[in-house]
Amino acid sequence: MVFGEKLKTERKKKGWSQDELAKKLFVSRQSVSKWENGQNYPSIEIIIKLSDLFDVTIDELLRSDEELTKKVIKDSKQLAYPRLKMMFDVFVMIGLALLIIKLSVLALNKFTALDITLYGGSFFWNFGPLILMISGSVGSEILKDKYKKE
């Protein structure tokens, strides 16, 4: 049994119309109709809600349709990668912020009478921003290539 048929069967067992189910899921009736007709598939969040509403396992819902199973796997990978990419982007931003601080302090010391000292060691201030920006950029690029292959 494909997902749409399973959804329709479970909905009718509960005695719900498409509109009633849509309201429980906070989606449109048209979305439910498209799922039942096999024109579209719900997100993983909706599948979890359906599992709870119909008191069936997610496995029962997913195994009924190979195409839906592939979509859920792809969607879950898309959810994981942005978090990792954001981590690498934060490395780049921290490195850039440290570089701006270092250049600002150097400019202030050169063009004003101020004598500001950066604590943390010269190695940190000279190479830390560079290391952070390069590692963030390389990590982001590796992640992007990995995601394209999958």
Residue, then its C-alpha position, 0 to 999 in steps of 0.5 A: m500500500v502506498f502512503g496516500e492510500k495508507l493515509k486515506t485509510e487511517r483518516k477514514k478509520k478515525g472518521w475524519s474528513q480531509d479538512e478535519l485532518a488538515k486542521k489537526l496538522f495545521v495545513s491546508r485541506q489541499s495538502v492532505s488531498k495531494w498527499e492522498n492522491g500521491q501528488n506530494y509528500p508531507s515533511i518529516e514533522i508532519i509524518i511524525k504528527l500523523s504517526d501520533l494521530f493515527d497511533v501507527t509507527i513511522d515505519e508503517l507510514l514510511r515503508s508503505d512508499e519507497e519514494l516517500t522513504k527516500k524523500v524523508i532520508k533526503d530531508s533529514k540530511q538537509l536538516a543536518y547539514p545547515r547546522l554544520k555549515m553554520m558552525f563553519d561560518v561562525f569560525v569564519m566570522i570569529g576569525l574576521a572579527l579578530l582580524i578587524i580588532k587587530l587591524s583597528v588596534l594597530a591603526l589606533n596605535k599608529f595614528t594616535a597617541l594611544d598604546i593599546t596592548l592585545y593580550g593573549g600572545s602574538f601568535f594568537w593575534n597574528f595567526g588565530p584569525l587566519i587559522l579560524m577563517i581558513s578552517g571555517s572556509v575549508g570545512s564549509e567547502i568540504l561539507k558543500d561537496k559532500y552534500k552535492k554528492e549525496 
